[in-house]
């Protein structure tokens, strides 16, 4: 687990639960929505799946292009600006739409790898402590992640990704992303 406690950061709790390498503040960045007040960090809702998906893909931009995440606040409109940087650096034309699609592909590819290695829906969850032990002091005193809220947010994340209720990537989704070879390898 990272240094952020998901009990007082509901969107981050979702990001931790569905993280393809486990709970990771570097791969999700879902905590930003909570900390910046884009959402009420103490409550869960159906919209958190979309937020977590977007923050995950936002983080993938930096990881993929080997950019320091500390500069993320320097961008006004991330995808067009980074696509322009990519084009100027490599000489290969990249549009904002292509970059955004690439990040969605990357996130789906990570999940496909985990599924191939035996992942199940049960693996998208948090350790029991975050569901049972309230935070003892501070601004988030008394907070836990309610299992029913976490389940609802996970379902909304799967829906935002276009996955099945079991967290599997449908063949149609992989084909839509230009990953028919992955669908075939997975036996979809």
Buried (B, 14 or more C-beta within 10 A) or exposed (E): BBEBBBBBBBBBBBBBBBBBEEBBBEBBBBBBBBBEEEBEBBEBBEBBBBBBBBBBBBBBBBEBBEBEBEEBEEBEEBBBBBBBBBBEEEEEEBBBEEBBBBBBBBBBBBBBEBBEEEBEEEBBBBEEEBBEEEBEEEEBEEBBBBBEBBBBBBBBBBBBBBBEEEBBBEBEBBBBBEBEEBBEEBEB
